[in-house]
């Protein structure tokens, strides 16, 4: 397969990494600048190893590389890190480096990667969908619906390319780091570019796009937050965001508190653990718990709208950003603060924040004074959003309840089918027991109204799991049918070969008769049938019939 993007654009930066000693393909990587390749540390294996780097879209562009000193981040105890920057033996042409981009990762965004799994030394394209933060310390983003096939070795270090609508942008927003072991089998993980930049600040020279945090806020972290109560309310919301939450913090340390909570949630600028441990309990946000934080002070609605589009990687003209946002953008988790000091706070709430909430973005709106017209409108929006969220959760609960009932019915049918097949075919696995786990999850709050505790995000994840469970039960039923079909196919093959033997006047052959009797016993008499064992005997019988028909040996042989 030619190493091009899905829309045919060459990838001059796309690298295949081989072991210098054996030539074995180790994984993938991407050229950054003119003399460095970004990949996973486990692809290289050891920082002292030399590897061969081949740029597959540029014939003959092959060189060697070693880990750049101080740019080796091995996989930690929890799986964190696993990043390496290689220095090449030869410079590559200007303009061939990958376009690394900071970008929000909205749920369900389709992305693509090109790796080198076994059997595809020239590369194989796959598509995935972003499914949210996961992995060690929340550093990864889960990749769902890996297609075609299942994640396999050879994709580690591969660039994850962003899409905009049906168009592959060519922007690299992450790097494949690993695959999920065990069911479901179509999951993998990526390290976002912002996490790479946190571990290897030198790579920022090759990274484009705005971060989640405004530049003036990025380094402004104070573990001794002045307003602990405000920080705790913010982090509580970031851990389990509702649709809209309004906070008012009018203390003298509000600004420093806001900035500290926001920076602690940023993938790229989150302080080291040794700094975070000195913060008061409950004031450190989960990593990557927000997609964007905007300081509205002094800004127009249009400027804030453009900031949202830039963070999503949505291009467009220099004007009309607010209209493009109102037309629809992917849902994000956004903190907007300094609203009181915006150029037009009321318009900001009415013309931008309300449409975002209606599009199911999660908004934390922070005000510095009470009362104000904009705050009154924001609180009205909060109340309306809470009601809409409750109705949405109720609908999701109803849908999930119906689906779980259907899952239980499918399991009962599978059990009945298993009772028919298991006595006939040996080695049939027990039926799955999945519906009960969903029922227990739905009853996790006995005596309370479930909709008061569930969030839409949790229920949507359960619905996705239910879909996978339903697929698993369907595959189980198909496996039962295939097991029985295989036994019946062997029976038909045996009788076909018996008829051929009779036509060739071999019915009285003693040795042939013994083989037939053994196969017949395994397929008809023995319960449950050992299909693998029966298949071996049937093949021996078929081979013997073909041989005897070829040699022309007639009745009575073998004695």
Buried (B, 14 or more C-beta within 10 A) or exposed (E): EEBBBBEEEBBBBBBBBBBBEEEEBBBBBBBBBBBBBBBBBBBBEEBEBBBBBBBBBBEEBBBBBBBBEEBBBBBEEEBBBBBBBBBBEEEBEEEBBBBBBBBBBBBEBBBBBBBBBEEBBEBBBBBBBBBBBBBBBBBBBBBBBBEEEBBBBBBBBBBBBBBBEEEBBBBBBBBBBBBBEEEBEBBBBBBBBBBBBBBBEEBBEBBBBBBBBBEEBBEBBBBEBBBBEBBBBBBEBBEEBBBBBBBBBEEEBBBBBBBBBBBBBBBBBBBEEEBBEEBEEBBBBBBBBBBBBBBBBEBBBBBBBBBBBBBBBBEEEEEBBBEBBBEEBBBBBBBBBBBBBBBBBBBBBBBBBBBBBBBBBBBBBBBBEEEBEBBEBBBEBBEBBBEBBBEBBBEBBEBBBEBBEEBBEBBEEBEEBBEEBBEBBBEBEEBBEBBEEBEEBBEEEEEEEBBEEBBBBBBBBBBBBBEBBBEBBEEBBEEBEEBBEBBEBBBEBBEEBBEBBEEBBBBBBEEBBEBBEBBBEBBEEEEBBBBEBBBEBBBEBBEBBBEBBEEEBEEEBBE
